[in-house]
C-alpha cells in the first residue's frame, strides 16, 4: 500500500531594510508585524548579505519574497537581487508618502496599520497578476 506524503508548500518570506532613519525603522517593524500576523515567514536580510547559503537557498525556493525598503535607495531589494535574482513584491515606503508623525511610527497606530494593510493588498494584487500570466507573457482568462 502506498503512503502519500503531504505536499510541502513553499513559504512566503518577508524582509525589511533596517536603515537608520524613520523609513528603515518602519520597514523593519512592518516586516515583523506581517510575520506576527502569520501572513509570511521572516527572512534575515543580514544573513543574505553575509552570503549564508542556507538563507539564500530559502529565499530562492520561497513561493514569494516580500521586500519592504524604507527609502528610494532600495538597499534591501538590491542586496536580495544580487544573491537571489529578480524580485516582484518590492514596496518602498517613501513611495507611499510617509508622514513623519508619531502615528505612523507607533506599531498600532492607524498610519502603521494602514501601511501594513496596503502592503498586503498590493502583494495579493501582484500575485494575482503573476498567476494570470503564462510563461510566454500572454494573459490567461
MOHU-V541852 format. One record per backbone hydrogen bond with DSSP energy under -0.5 kcal/mol. NH is the residue of the N-H (numbers start at 1). CO is the residue of the C=O. If there is no record, write none. Layout:
nh:NH co:CO
nh:NH co:CO
This chain:
nh:4 co:2
nh:5 co:3
nh:9 co:7
nh:13 co:11
nh:13 co:64
nh:14 co:41
nh:15 co:66
nh:17 co:68
nh:25 co:21
nh:26 co:22
nh:27 co:23
nh:28 co:24
nh:29 co:25
nh:30 co:26
nh:31 co:27
nh:32 co:28
nh:33 co:29
nh:34 co:30
nh:35 co:31
nh:36 co:32
nh:37 co:33
nh:38 co:35
nh:39 co:34
nh:40 co:34
nh:41 co:12
nh:43 co:14
nh:45 co:43
nh:48 co:44
nh:49 co:45
nh:50 co:46
nh:51 co:48
nh:52 co:47
nh:53 co:51
nh:56 co:52
nh:57 co:53
nh:58 co:54
nh:59 co:55
nh:60 co:56
nh:61 co:57
nh:62 co:58
nh:62 co:59
nh:63 co:11
nh:64 co:11
nh:66 co:13
nh:67 co:65
nh:67 co:89
nh:68 co:15
nh:69 co:67
nh:69 co:91
nh:74 co:71
nh:78 co:74
nh:79 co:75
nh:80 co:76
nh:81 co:77
nh:82 co:78
nh:83 co:79
nh:84 co:80
nh:85 co:80
nh:89 co:65
nh:90 co:88
nh:91 co:67
nh:93 co:69
nh:93 co:91
nh:95 co:92
nh:96 co:92
nh:96 co:93
nh:97 co:94
nh:98 co:93
nh:101 co:99
nh:105 co:101
nh:106 co:102
nh:109 co:106
nh:112 co:103
nh:113 co:109
nh:114 co:110
nh:115 co:111
nh:116 co:112
nh:117 co:113
nh:118 co:114
nh:119 co:115
nh:120 co:116
nh:121 co:117
nh:122 co:118
nh:123 co:119
nh:124 co:120
nh:125 co:121
nh:126 co:122
nh:127 co:123
nh:128 co:124
nh:129 co:125
nh:130 co:126
nh:131 co:127
nh:132 co:128
nh:133 co:129
nh:133 co:130
nh:134 co:138
nh:137 co:134
nh:140 co:132
nh:140 co:138
